[in-house]
Amino acid sequence: MSILYVVGTPIGNLGDISERALETLEQVDFIAAEDTRVTLKLLNHFGIKKPMVSYFEHNKEYRGQIICDRIKAGESCAIVTDAGMPCISDPGELLIKQCEEYSIKTVVVPGPSAVISALCVSGLATGRFCFEGFLSVNKKSRTEHLESLLNETRTMIFYEAPHKLPNTLSDLYKTFGERKLTIARELTKLHEEIIRTTTKEAYEKFSDGSLKGEIVLILEGKTDVDEVEYVLSDAVKMAEKFISDGMRPTDAAKEAAKITKIRKNDIYKELV
């Protein structure tokens, strides 16, 4: 049958896969996988033998066309990502659009999602939220992205890699000041950890790169009590922390002034 199945796979614990997902993977003609090596481990664990094609960020344009051609010719395909739901912060998004162009039927087989799983245990408001994906490694783009969210009242969810986490925690604190923040690490895996903290505390405790594994950040949206009253000594301590992280005194004073609303020159005088 000419169908593309969008199949959710475990984000860590293999026991989370659904019976329907296994049935679909067994019945389709071939599987489009983000990393065939990762998917092969999953298939082997459940005794499934199925042809696979790689489908990832750098081959999605032409490989998507090949996949669509095969489906149009009468084959069925399941698209999977390394973990969780395909098409969310994932090149599968393009394949869905290509299927739409060719009037190819798409069927979703839902499974685990790091976004929703992290939100559920965050302790933050779940009624309204927005998923912001991965922040750019480009400093200007990151800054623009975060500043565009300054007045966002919904709970915000970000994906982050462990080696980028120190910079991200710094940027979150500098941009939003002190807000509630939950760090969900290694969800469903052996070393799963849910850290309910604040942007300030997380910046002070985890900027050393000590947190490892797959990470989801859940940030409190703007509230009516976001404005915190800072005194000069608070701003100076903040600037001193920025300096210890490698920032120049003038830049540290500027960043502290942005957060505390205390004059940069006053902060700088205390520093020097």
ROTI-543427 format. One record per residue: x, y, z of N, C-alpha, C in turn; residue number from 1; residue in three letters. Coordinates in steps of 0.2 Angstrom, whole numbers, plus 5000, padded with zeros to 4 digits. Example, Ala and Ser with C-alpha at 12.3 -4.5 7.8 and 13.67 -1.06 7.14 Angstrom:
# ROTI-543427
<<5066; 4972; 5039>; <5062; 4978; 5039>; <5066; 4984; 5039>; 1; "ALA"> <<5064; 4989; 5035>; <5068; 4995; 5036>; <5064; 5000; 5039>; 2; "SER"> 
***
This chain:
# ROTI-543427
<<5004; 4994; 5000>; <5000; 5000; 5000>; <5004; 5006; 5000>; 1; "MET"> <<5003; 5011; 4996>; <5007; 5017; 4995>; <5006; 5022; 5001>; 2; "SER"> <<5009; 5021; 5006>; <5008; 5025; 5012>; <5015; 5027; 5015>; 3; "ILE"> <<5016; 5033; 5018>; <5022; 5034; 5022>; <5019; 5034; 5030>; 4; "LEU"> <<5022; 5030; 5034>; <5021; 5029; 5041>; <5026; 5033; 5045>; 5; "TYR"> <<5024; 5038; 5049>; <5028; 5042; 5053>; <5028; 5038; 5060>; 6; "VAL"> <<5033; 5035; 5062>; <5033; 5030; 5068>; <5038; 5033; 5073>; 7; "VAL"> <<5035; 5034; 5079>; <5038; 5036; 5085>; <5042; 5030; 5088>; 8; "GLY"> <<5048; 5031; 5090>; <5053; 5026; 5093>; <5055; 5028; 5100>; 9; "THR"> <<5057; 5024; 5104>; <5059; 5026; 5111>; <5065; 5031; 5111>; 10; "PRO"> <<5064; 5035; 5116>; <5069; 5041; 5117>; <5075; 5038; 5122>; 11; "ILE"> <<5074; 5032; 5124>; <5080; 5029; 5128>; <5078; 5022; 5130>; 12; "GLY"> <<5072; 5021; 5133>; <5070; 5015; 5136>; <5067; 5011; 5130>; 13; "ASN"> <<5069; 5005; 5128>; <5066; 5001; 5123>; <5060; 4999; 5124>; 14; "LEU"> <<5058; 4998; 5131>; <5052; 4996; 5133>; <5046; 5000; 5131>; 15; "GLY"> <<5048; 5006; 5129>; <5042; 5011; 5128>; <5039; 5011; 5121>; 16; "ASP"> <<5042; 5007; 5117>; <5040; 5006; 5110>; <5033; 5003; 5110>; 17; "ILE"> <<5028; 5005; 5106>; <5021; 5002; 5106>; <5021; 4996; 5101>; 18; "SER"> <<5016; 4992; 5103>; <5014; 4986; 5098>; <5013; 4988; 5091>; 19; "GLU"> <<5009; 4994; 5091>; <5008; 4996; 5084>; <5014; 4998; 5080>; 20; "ARG"> <<5019; 5001; 5084>; <5025; 5003; 5080>; <5028; 4997; 5078>; 21; "ALA"> <<5029; 4992; 5082>; <5032; 4986; 5080>; <5029; 4983; 5074>; 22; "LEU"> <<5022; 4982; 5074>; <5018; 4979; 5069>; <5020; 4983; 5062>; 23; "GLU"> <<5020; 4990; 5063>; <5021; 4994; 5057>; <5028; 4993; 5054>; 24; "THR"> <<5033; 4993; 5058>; <5040; 4992; 5056>; <5041; 4985; 5053>; 25; "LEU"> <<5037; 4980; 5055>; <5037; 4973; 5052>; <5034; 4973; 5045>; 26; "GLU"> <<5028; 4977; 5044>; <5024; 4976; 5038>; <5026; 4981; 5033>; 27; "GLN"> <<5030; 4986; 5034>; <5031; 4991; 5028>; <5037; 4987; 5024>; 28; "VAL"> <<5037; 4990; 5018>; <5042; 4987; 5013>; <5049; 4990; 5014>; 29; "ASP"> <<5050; 4996; 5017>; <5057; 4998; 5019>; <5056; 5004; 5024>; 30; "PHE"> <<5062; 5005; 5027>; <5062; 5010; 5033>; <5067; 5016; 5031>; 31; "ILE"> <<5065; 5022; 5032>; <5069; 5028; 5031>; <5071; 5030; 5038>; 32; "ALA"> <<5078; 5029; 5039>; <5081; 5030; 5046>; <5086; 5036; 5046>; 33; "ALA"> <<5085; 5040; 5051>; <5090; 5045; 5052>; <5097; 5043; 5052>; 34; "GLU"> <<5098; 5037; 5056>; <5105; 5034; 5056>; <5103; 5027; 5056>; 35; "ASP"> <<5105; 5023; 5051>; <5103; 5016; 5050>; <5106; 5012; 5055>; 36; "THR"> <<5112; 5014; 5058>; <5116; 5010; 5063>; <5112; 5010; 5069>; 37; "ARG"> <<5109; 5016; 5071>; <5105; 5016; 5077>; <5098; 5012; 5076>; 38; "VAL"> <<5095; 5013; 5071>; <5089; 5009; 5069>; <5090; 5002; 5069>; 39; "THR"> <<5096; 5000; 5066>; <5097; 4993; 5066>; <5097; 4990; 5073>; 40; "LEU"> <<5100; 4993; 5078>; <5100; 4990; 5085>; <5093; 4989; 5087>; 41; "LYS"> <<5089; 4994; 5086>; <5082; 4994; 5088>; <5078; 4988; 5084>; 42; "LEU"> <<5079; 4987; 5078>; <5076; 4982; 5074>; <5079; 4975; 5077>; 43; "LEU"> <<5085; 4974; 5078>; <5088; 4968; 5080>; <5086; 4966; 5087>; 44; "ASN"> <<5085; 4971; 5091>; <5082; 4970; 5098>; <5075; 4966; 5097>; 45; "HIS"> <<5071; 4968; 5092>; <5065; 4965; 5092>; <5064; 4960; 5086>; 46; "PHE"> <<5070; 4958; 5084>; <5070; 4953; 5079>; <5066; 4955; 5072>; 47; "GLY"> <<5067; 4961; 5070>; <5064; 4963; 5064>; <5069; 4964; 5059>; 48; "ILE"> <<5068; 4961; 5053>; <5073; 4962; 5047>; <5070; 4966; 5042>; 49; "LYS"> <<5072; 4972; 5040>; <5069; 4976; 5035>; <5074; 4980; 5031>; 50; "LYS"> <<5073; 4981; 5025>; <5078; 4985; 5021>; <5077; 4992; 5024>; 51; "PRO"> <<5083; 4996; 5024>; <5083; 5003; 5026>; <5087; 5007; 5021>; 52; "MET"> <<5084; 5014; 5021>; <5088; 5019; 5017>; <5090; 5025; 5022>; 53; "VAL"> <<5095; 5028; 5022>; <5097; 5033; 5026>; <5093; 5039; 5024>; 54; "SER"> <<5091; 5043; 5029>; <5087; 5050; 5027>; <5089; 5054; 5033>; 55; "TYR"> <<5094; 5059; 5031>; <5096; 5064; 5036>; <5097; 5071; 5033>; 56; "PHE"> <<5099; 5075; 5037>; <5099; 5082; 5036>; <5103; 5084; 5029>; 57; "GLU"> <<5108; 5080; 5028>; <5112; 5082; 5022>; <5111; 5078; 5016>; 58; "HIS"> <<5106; 5074; 5016>; <5104; 5070; 5010>; <5096; 5071; 5009>; 59; "ASN"> <<5093; 5075; 5013>; <5085; 5074; 5013>; <5082; 5077; 5007>; 60; "LYS"> <<5085; 5081; 5003>; <5082; 5084; 4997>; <5082; 5078; 4992>; 61; "GLU"> <<5087; 5075; 4989>; <5087; 5070; 4984>; <5084; 5063; 4987>; 62; "TYR"> <<5086; 5061; 4993>; <5084; 5055; 4996>; <5076; 5055; 4997>; 63; "ARG"> <<5073; 5061; 4999>; <5066; 5062; 4999>; <5063; 5060; 4993>; 64; "GLY"> <<5066; 5063; 4987>; <5063; 5061; 4981>; <5063; 5054; 4979>; 65; "GLN"> <<5068; 5051; 4981>; <5068; 5043; 4980>; <5063; 5040; 4984>; 66; "ILE"> <<5062; 5042; 4990>; <5058; 5038; 4994>; <5050; 5039; 4991>; 67; "ILE"> <<5049; 5045; 4989>; <5042; 5047; 4987>; <5041; 5043; 4980>; 68; "CYS"> <<5046; 5042; 4976>; <5046; 5038; 4970>; <5044; 5031; 4971>; 69; "ASP"> <<5047; 5028; 4976>; <5046; 5021; 4978>; <5039; 5020; 4981>; 70; "ARG"> <<5037; 5025; 4985>; <5030; 5025; 4988>; <5025; 5025; 4982>; 71; "ILE"> <<5026; 5030; 4977>; <5021; 5031; 4972>; <5021; 5024; 4968>; 72; "LYS"> <<5026; 5021; 4968>; <5027; 5015; 4964>; <5023; 5009; 4967>; 73; "ALA"> <<5021; 5010; 4973>; <5017; 5005; 4977>; <5020; 5002; 4983>; 74; "GLY"> <<5026; 5005; 4985>; <5029; 5002; 4991>; <5026; 5006; 4997>; 75; "GLU"> <<5027; 5004; 5003>; <5025; 5007; 5009>; <5032; 5008; 5013>; 76; "SER"> <<5032; 5014; 5017>; <5038; 5016; 5020>; <5037; 5019; 5027>; 77; "CYS"> <<5041; 5017; 5032>; <5041; 5020; 5039>; <5047; 5024; 5039>; 78; "ALA"> <<5045; 5031; 5042>; <5051; 5035; 5043>; <5052; 5035; 5051>; 79; "ILE"> <<5058; 5034; 5053>; <5060; 5035; 5060>; <5066; 5039; 5061>; 80; "VAL"> <<5066; 5042; 5067>; <5072; 5046; 5069>; <5076; 5042; 5074>; 81; "THR"> <<5082; 5044; 5076>; <5086; 5040; 5081>; <5082; 5039; 5088>; 82; "ASP"> <<5078; 5044; 5089>; <5074; 5044; 5096>; <5068; 5048; 5096>; 83; "ALA"> <<5062; 5046; 5098>; <5056; 5050; 5098>; <5052; 5050; 5092>; 84; "GLY"> <<5049; 5056; 5091>; <5045; 5057; 5085>; <5048; 5060; 5079>; 85; "MET"> <<5048; 5057; 5073>; <5051; 5060; 5067>; <5048; 5067; 5066>; 86; "PRO"> <<5051; 5071; 5062>; <5048; 5077; 5059>; <5048; 5083; 5064>; 87; "CYS"> <<5050; 5082; 5071>; <5051; 5087; 5076>; <5058; 5089; 5077>; 88; "ILE"> <<5060; 5095; 5075>; <5067; 5097; 5074>; <5071; 5091; 5071>; 89; "SER"> <<5068; 5089; 5065>; <5071; 5083; 5061>; <5069; 5084; 5054>; 90; "ASP"> <<5074; 5082; 5050>; <5073; 5083; 5042>; <5067; 5079; 5040>; 91; "PRO"> <<5063; 5075; 5043>; <5057; 5072; 5041>; <5052; 5077; 5040>; 92; "GLY"> <<5052; 5083; 5042>; <5048; 5088; 5041>; <5047; 5089; 5033>; 93; "GLU"> <<5053; 5089; 5030>; <5053; 5090; 5023>; <5049; 5084; 5019>; 94; "LEU"> <<5051; 5078; 5021>; <5048; 5073; 5018>; <5040; 5073; 5018>; 95; "LEU"> <<5037; 5075; 5024>; <5030; 5076; 5024>; <5027; 5081; 5019>; 96; "ILE"> <<5031; 5086; 5018>; <5029; 5091; 5013>; <5030; 5088; 5006>; 97; "LYS"> <<5035; 5084; 5004>; <5036; 5081; 4998>; <5030; 5076; 4997>; 98; "GLN"> <<5028; 5073; 5002>; <5022; 5068; 5001>; <5016; 5072; 5000>; 99; "CYS"> <<5015; 5078; 5003>; <5009; 5082; 5001>; <5009; 5084; 4994>; 100; "GLU"> <<5015; 5085; 4991>; <5015; 5087; 4984>; <5013; 5082; 4980>; 101; "GLU"> <<5014; 5076; 4981>; <5013; 5070; 4977>; <5006; 5066; 4979>; 102; "TYR"> <<5003; 5069; 4984>; <4996; 5067; 4986>; <4997; 5060; 4989>; 103; "SER"> <<5003; 5059; 4993>; <5005; 5052; 4996>; <5002; 5052; 5003>; 104; "ILE"> <<4998; 5047; 5004>; <4995; 5047; 5011>; <5000; 5046; 5017>; 105; "LYS"> <<4999; 5050; 5022>; <5003; 5049; 5028>; <4999; 5047; 5034>; 106; "THR"> <<5002; 5042; 5038>; <4999; 5040; 5044>; <5004; 5040; 5049>; 107; "VAL"> <<5001; 5043; 5055>; <5006; 5044; 5061>; <5005; 5038; 5066>; 108; "VAL"> <<5010; 5035; 5068>; <5010; 5030; 5073>; <5014; 5033; 5079>; 109; "VAL"> <<5010; 5036; 5084>; <5013; 5040; 5089>; <5017; 5036; 5094>; 110; "PRO"> <<5022; 5040; 5097>; <5027; 5037; 5102>; <5029; 5042; 5106>; 111; "GLY"> <<5035; 5040; 5110>; <5038; 5045; 5115>; <5040; 5051; 5112>; 112; "PRO"> <<5040; 5056; 5116>; <5042; 5063; 5113>; <5046; 5066; 5119>; 113; "SER"> <<5052; 5068; 5118>; <5056; 5071; 5123>; <5053; 5078; 5125>; 114; "ALA"> <<5050; 5082; 5121>; <5047; 5088; 5122>; <5041; 5087; 5127>; 115; "VAL"> <<5036; 5083; 5126>; <5030; 5082; 5130>; <5032; 5079; 5137>; 116; "ILE"> <<5037; 5074; 5136>; <5039; 5070; 5142>; <5042; 5075; 5147>; 117; "SER"> <<5047; 5079; 5145>; <5050; 5084; 5149>; <5045; 5089; 5152>; 118; "ALA"> <<5041; 5092; 5148>; <5036; 5096; 5150>; <5032; 5094; 5156>; 119; "LEU"> <<5030; 5087; 5155>; <5025; 5084; 5160>; <5028; 5084; 5167>; 120; "CYS"> <<5035; 5083; 5168>; <5038; 5082; 5174>; <5042; 5089; 5176>; 121; "VAL"> <<5041; 5094; 5172>; <5045; 5100; 5174>; <5042; 5104; 5180>; 122; "SER"> <<5036; 5103; 5182>; <5034; 5107; 5187>; <5031; 5114; 5185>; 123; "GLY"> <<5032; 5116; 5179>; <5030; 5122; 5176>; <5023; 5122; 5173>; 124; "LEU"> <<5020; 5127; 5171>; <5014; 5127; 5168>; <5014; 5123; 5162>; 125; "ALA"> <<5009; 5119; 5161>; <5008; 5115; 5155>; <5002; 5117; 5150>; 126; "THR"> <<4998; 5121; 5153>; <4992; 5123; 5149>; <4994; 5126; 5142>; 127; "GLY"> <<4999; 5130; 5142>; <5001; 5133; 5136>; <5009; 5133; 5136>; 128; "ARG"> <<5011; 5131; 5130>; <5019; 5131; 5129>; <5021; 5131; 5122>; 129; "PHE"> <<5027; 5133; 5121>; <5030; 5133; 5114>; <5036; 5130; 5114>; 130; "CYS"> <<5037; 5126; 5109>; <5044; 5122; 5108>; <5048; 5126; 5103>; 131; "PHE"> <<5054; 5128; 5106>; <5059; 5132; 5102>; <5065; 5128; 5099>; 132; "GLU"> <<5065; 5122; 5100>; <5070; 5118; 5096>; <5077; 5119; 5099>; 133; "GLY"> <<5082; 5118; 5095>; <5089; 5120; 5097>; <5091; 5127; 5095>; 134; "PHE"> <<5094; 5130; 5100>; <5097; 5137; 5099>; <5103; 5137; 5094>; 135; "LEU"> <<5103; 5142; 5090>; <5109; 5142; 5085>; <5116; 5143; 5089>; 136; "SER"> <<5121; 5140; 5085>; <5128; 5141; 5088>; <5130; 5148; 5087>; 137; "VAL"> <<5127; 5151; 5082>; <5129; 5158; 5080>; <5127; 5163; 5085>; 138; "ASN"> <<5131; 5166; 5088>; <5130; 5170; 5094>; <5124; 5176; 5093>; 139; "LYS"> <<5125; 5179; 5087>; <5120; 5184; 5085>; <5113; 5181; 5084>; 140; "LYS"> <<5113; 5175; 5081>; <5106; 5172; 5080>; <5103; 5170; 5086>; 141; "SER"> <<5108; 5167; 5091>; <5105; 5165; 5097>; <5102; 5171; 5101>; 142; "ARG"> <<5106; 5176; 5101>; <5104; 5182; 5105>; <5097; 5185; 5102>; 143; "THR"> <<5096; 5185; 5096>; <5090; 5187; 5092>; <5084; 5183; 5094>; 144; "GLU"> <<5086; 5176; 5094>; <5081; 5171; 5096>; <5078; 5172; 5103>; 145; "HIS"> <<5083; 5172; 5107>; <5081; 5173; 5114>; <5077; 5180; 5116>; 146; "LEU"> <<5080; 5185; 5113>; <5077; 5192; 5114>; <5070; 5192; 5111>; 147; "GLU"> <<5069; 5188; 5106>; <5062; 5188; 5103>; <5057; 5185; 5108>; 148; "SER"> <<5059; 5181; 5113>; <5055; 5178; 5118>; <5054; 5181; 5124>; 149; "LEU"> <<5057; 5187; 5125>; <5057; 5191; 5131>; <5050; 5192; 5134>; 150; "LEU"> <<5045; 5193; 5130>; <5038; 5194; 5133>; <5034; 5188; 5132>; 151; "ASN"> <<5037; 5182; 5130>; <5033; 5176; 5130>; <5030; 5174; 5136>; 152; "GLU"> <<5024; 5173; 5137>; <5021; 5171; 5143>; <5020; 5163; 5144>; 153; "THR"> <<5020; 5160; 5138>; <5020; 5153; 5138>; <5026; 5149; 5141>; 154; "ARG"> <<5026; 5143; 5143>; <5032; 5139; 5145>; <5036; 5138; 5139>; 155; "THR"> <<5042; 5139; 5139>; <5046; 5138; 5133>; <5051; 5131; 5134>; 156; "MET"> <<5051; 5128; 5129>; <5055; 5121; 5129>; <5061; 5122; 5123>; 157; "ILE"> <<5067; 5120; 5126>; <5072; 5120; 5121>; <5076; 5113; 5121>; 158; "PHE"> <<5079; 5111; 5116>; <5083; 5105; 5116>; <5090; 5108; 5116>; 159; "TYR"> <<5095; 5104; 5120>; <5102; 5107; 5120>; <5107; 5101; 5121>; 160; "GLU"> <<5112; 5102; 5117>; <5118; 5097; 5118>; <5122; 5099; 5124>; 161; "ALA"> <<5125; 5093; 5127>; <5128; 5095; 5134>; <5134; 5099; 5133>; 162; "PRO"> <<5138; 5099; 5127>; <5144; 5103; 5126>; <5142; 5111; 5125>; 163; "HIS"> <<5136; 5112; 5123>; <5133; 5119; 5122>; <5130; 5122; 5129>; 164; "LYS"> <<5128; 5117; 5133>; <5124; 5119; 5139>; <5127; 5125; 5143>; 165; "LEU"> <<5133; 5125; 5145>; <5136; 5131; 5149>; <5134; 5138; 5145>; 166; "PRO"> <<5135; 5138; 5139>; <5134; 5145; 5135>; <5126; 5146; 5135>; 167; "ASN"> <<5122; 5141; 5135>; <5115; 5142; 5135>; <5113; 5144; 5141>; 168; "THR"> <<5115; 5141; 5147>; <5113; 5143; 5153>; <5115; 5151; 5155>; 169; "LEU"> <<5121; 5152; 5152>; <5123; 5159; 5153>; <5119; 5164; 5149>; 170; "SER"> <<5117; 5162; 5143>; <5113; 5166; 5139>; <5105; 5167; 5142>; 171; "ASP"> <<5103; 5162; 5145>; <5096; 5162; 5147>; <5096; 5167; 5153>; 172; "LEU"> <<5101; 5166; 5158>; <5101; 5171; 5163>; <5102; 5178; 5161>; 173; "TYR"> <<5107; 5179; 5157>; <5108; 5186; 5155>; <5102; 5189; 5151>; 174; "LYS"> <<5098; 5185; 5148>; <5092; 5187; 5144>; <5086; 5188; 5148>; 175; "THR"> <<5085; 5183; 5152>; <5078; 5183; 5156>; <5079; 5185; 5163>; 176; "PHE"> <<5085; 5186; 5166>; <5085; 5187; 5173>; <5084; 5180; 5176>; 177; "GLY"> <<5081; 5181; 5183>; <5080; 5175; 5187>; <5073; 5172; 5185>; 178; "GLU"> <<5072; 5166; 5183>; <5066; 5163; 5182>; <5067; 5156; 5183>; 179; "ARG"> <<5061; 5152; 5184>; <5061; 5145; 5185>; <5063; 5142; 5179>; 180; "LYS"> <<5067; 5137; 5180>; <5070; 5133; 5175>; <5071; 5125; 5177>; 181; "LEU"> <<5068; 5121; 5172>; <5069; 5114; 5174>; <5074; 5111; 5168>; 182; "THR"> <<5079; 5107; 5171>; <5083; 5104; 5166>; <5081; 5096; 5167>; 183; "ILE"> <<5079; 5093; 5161>; <5077; 5086; 5161>; <5083; 5083; 5157>; 184; "ALA"> <<5086; 5078; 5160>; <5092; 5075; 5157>; <5091; 5068; 5157>; 185; "ARG"> <<5093; 5065; 5151>; <5093; 5058; 5150>; <5087; 5054; 5151>; 186; "GLU"> <<5081; 5057; 5148>; <5075; 5055; 5150>; <5074; 5048; 5148>; 187; "LEU"> <<5071; 5044; 5152>; <5069; 5037; 5151>; <5075; 5032; 5152>; 188; "THR"> <<5081; 5035; 5152>; <5087; 5031; 5153>; <5089; 5030; 5160>; 189; "LYS"> <<5094; 5026; 5161>; <5097; 5024; 5167>; <5098; 5030; 5172>; 190; "LEU"> <<5101; 5035; 5169>; <5103; 5041; 5173>; <5099; 5047; 5172>; 191; "HIS"> <<5092; 5045; 5171>; <5087; 5051; 5171>; <5088; 5055; 5177>; 192; "GLU"> <<5087; 5062; 5176>; <5088; 5067; 5181>; <5083; 5073; 5179>; 193; "GLU"> <<5079; 5075; 5184>; <5075; 5081; 5183>; <5077; 5086; 5188>; 194; "ILE"> <<5080; 5091; 5186>; <5083; 5096; 5190>; <5078; 5103; 5190>; 195; "ILE"> <<5074; 5104; 5195>; <5070; 5110; 5195>; <5074; 5115; 5199>; 196; "ARG"> <<5075; 5120; 5195>; <5080; 5126; 5198>; <5078; 5132; 5195>; 197; "THR"> <<5082; 5137; 5195>; <5081; 5144; 5192>; <5087; 5145; 5187>; 198; "THR"> <<5086; 5150; 5183>; <5091; 5152; 5178>; <5097; 5154; 5181>; 199; "THR"> <<5096; 5158; 5187>; <5102; 5160; 5191>; <5106; 5154; 5194>; 200; "LYS"> <<5102; 5150; 5197>; <5106; 5144; 5201>; <5109; 5139; 5196>; 201; "GLU"> <<5105; 5138; 5190>; <5108; 5134; 5185>; <5115; 5137; 5182>; 202; "ALA"> <<5115; 5143; 5181>; <5120; 5146; 5178>; <5126; 5146; 5183>; 203; "TYR"> <<5125; 5147; 5189>; <5130; 5146; 5194>; <5133; 5139; 5196>; 204; "GLU"> <<5128; 5134; 5195>; <5130; 5127; 5197>; <5133; 5123; 5191>; 205; "LYS"> <<5130; 5124; 5185>; <5131; 5120; 5180>; <5135; 5123; 5174>; 206; "PHE"> <<5138; 5129; 5174>; <5142; 5132; 5169>; <5148; 5128; 5168>; 207; "SER"> <<5150; 5124; 5172>; <5156; 5120; 5172>; <5156; 5114; 5167>; 208; "ASP"> <<5150; 5113; 5164>; <5150; 5108; 5159>; <5149; 5101; 5163>; 209; "GLY"> <<5147; 5101; 5169>; <5147; 5094; 5173>; <5141; 5090; 5171>; 210; "SER"> <<5136; 5093; 5168>; <5130; 5089; 5166>; <5131; 5086; 5159>; 211; "LEU"> <<5130; 5080; 5158>; <5131; 5076; 5152>; <5124; 5073; 5150>; 212; "LYS"> <<5124; 5071; 5143>; <5118; 5067; 5141>; <5114; 5072; 5137>; 213; "GLY"> <<5108; 5069; 5134>; <5103; 5072; 5131>; <5099; 5077; 5135>; 214; "GLU"> <<5098; 5083; 5134>; <5095; 5088; 5138>; <5090; 5092; 5135>; 215; "ILE"> <<5084; 5093; 5139>; <5079; 5097; 5137>; <5078; 5102; 5143>; 216; "VAL"> <<5078; 5108; 5141>; <5077; 5114; 5145>; <5070; 5117; 5145>; 217; "LEU"> <<5067; 5118; 5151>; <5060; 5120; 5151>; <5060; 5127; 5155>; 218; "ILE"> <<5058; 5132; 5152>; <5059; 5139; 5155>; <5052; 5142; 5156>; 219; "LEU"> <<5052; 5145; 5162>; <5045; 5148; 5164>; <5044; 5154; 5160>; 220; "GLU"> <<5038; 5155; 5158>; <5036; 5161; 5154>; <5036; 5167; 5158>; 221; "GLY"> <<5035; 5173; 5155>; <5035; 5179; 5158>; <5029; 5180; 5163>; 222; "LYS"> <<5030; 5182; 5169>; <5024; 5183; 5173>; <5024; 5190; 5176>; 223; "THR"> <<5019; 5192; 5179>; <5018; 5198; 5182>; <5023; 5200; 5187>; 224; "ASP"> <<5026; 5195; 5190>; <5031; 5196; 5196>; <5038; 5195; 5193>; 225; "VAL"> <<5039; 5196; 5187>; <5046; 5194; 5184>; <5051; 5200; 5186>; 226; "ASP"> <<5049; 5206; 5187>; <5053; 5211; 5189>; <5056; 5210; 5196>; 227; "GLU"> <<5062; 5209; 5197>; <5066; 5208; 5203>; <5069; 5214; 5205>; 228; "VAL"> <<5069; 5216; 5212>; <5072; 5222; 5214>; <5079; 5220; 5216>; 229; "GLU"> <<5084; 5223; 5212>; <5091; 5222; 5213>; <5094; 5228; 5217>; 230; "TYR"> <<5099; 5227; 5221>; <5103; 5232; 5224>; <5110; 5232; 5220>; 231; "VAL"> <<5114; 5237; 5221>; <5121; 5237; 5218>; <5125; 5231; 5220>; 232; "LEU"> <<5125; 5229; 5226>; <5129; 5223; 5228>; <5127; 5217; 5224>; 233; "SER"> <<5121; 5216; 5222>; <5119; 5210; 5218>; <5122; 5211; 5211>; 234; "ASP"> <<5121; 5217; 5208>; <5124; 5218; 5202>; <5131; 5217; 5201>; 235; "ALA"> <<5135; 5219; 5207>; <5142; 5218; 5207>; <5144; 5210; 5207>; 236; "VAL"> <<5141; 5207; 5211>; <5142; 5200; 5212>; <5140; 5196; 5205>; 237; "LYS"> <<5135; 5198; 5202>; <5133; 5196; 5195>; <5139; 5197; 5190>; 238; "MET"> <<5141; 5203; 5190>; <5147; 5205; 5186>; <5153; 5201; 5187>; 239; "ALA"> <<5155; 5200; 5194>; <5161; 5196; 5195>; <5160; 5189; 5193>; 240; "GLU"> <<5154; 5186; 5193>; <5153; 5179; 5191>; <5154; 5179; 5183>; 241; "LYS"> <<5152; 5184; 5180>; <5153; 5185; 5172>; <5161; 5185; 5171>; 242; "PHE"> <<5164; 5189; 5175>; <5171; 5190; 5174>; <5175; 5183; 5175>; 243; "ILE"> <<5173; 5180; 5180>; <5176; 5173; 5182>; <5175; 5168; 5176>; 244; "SER"> <<5170; 5169; 5172>; <5168; 5165; 5166>; <5172; 5168; 5160>; 245; "ASP"> <<5176; 5173; 5161>; <5180; 5175; 5155>; <5178; 5181; 5152>; 246; "GLY"> <<5173; 5185; 5154>; <5171; 5191; 5151>; <5175; 5197; 5154>; 247; "MET"> <<5176; 5202; 5149>; <5179; 5208; 5151>; <5175; 5212; 5156>; 248; "ARG"> <<5178; 5216; 5161>; <5175; 5219; 5166>; <5169; 5224; 5163>; 249; "PRO"> <<5171; 5227; 5157>; <5166; 5232; 5154>; <5160; 5228; 5152>; 250; "THR"> <<5161; 5222; 5148>; <5156; 5218; 5146>; <5152; 5215; 5152>; 251; "ASP"> <<5155; 5213; 5157>; <5152; 5210; 5163>; <5147; 5216; 5166>; 252; "ALA"> <<5150; 5222; 5167>; <5146; 5227; 5169>; <5140; 5228; 5165>; 253; "ALA"> <<5141; 5228; 5159>; <5135; 5229; 5154>; <5130; 5224; 5154>; 254; "LYS"> <<5132; 5218; 5155>; <5127; 5212; 5155>; <5123; 5213; 5162>; 255; "GLU"> <<5127; 5214; 5167>; <5124; 5214; 5174>; <5119; 5220; 5174>; 256; "ALA"> <<5120; 5226; 5171>; <5116; 5231; 5171>; <5110; 5230; 5167>; 257; "ALA"> <<5110; 5226; 5162>; <5104; 5224; 5158>; <5100; 5220; 5162>; 258; "LYS"> <<5102; 5215; 5166>; <5098; 5211; 5170>; <5095; 5215; 5176>; 259; "ILE"> <<5099; 5219; 5180>; <5097; 5222; 5186>; <5094; 5229; 5185>; 260; "THR"> <<5095; 5232; 5179>; <5093; 5239; 5178>; <5097; 5244; 5182>; 261; "LYS"> <<5102; 5242; 5185>; <5107; 5247; 5188>; <5112; 5249; 5184>; 262; "ILE"> <<5114; 5256; 5184>; <5118; 5259; 5180>; <5125; 5255; 5179>; 263; "ARG"> <<5127; 5254; 5172>; <5133; 5251; 5171>; <5139; 5254; 5174>; 264; "LYS"> <<5139; 5261; 5174>; <5145; 5264; 5177>; <5146; 5263; 5184>; 265; "ASN"> <<5140; 5263; 5188>; <5140; 5262; 5195>; <5143; 5255; 5196>; 266; "ASP"> <<5141; 5250; 5192>; <5143; 5243; 5193>; <5151; 5243; 5192>; 267; "ILE"> <<5153; 5246; 5186>; <5160; 5246; 5184>; <5164; 5249; 5189>; 268; "TYR"> <<5162; 5254; 5192>; <5166; 5258; 5198>; <5168; 5253; 5203>; 269; "LYS"> <<5163; 5249; 5205>; <5164; 5244; 5211>; <5168; 5239; 5209>; 270; "GLU"> <<5168; 5237; 5203>; <5172; 5231; 5200>; <5180; 5233; 5200>; 271; "LEU"> <<5181; 5239; 5199>; <5188; 5241; 5198>; <5191; 5246; 5204>; 272; "VAL"> 
***
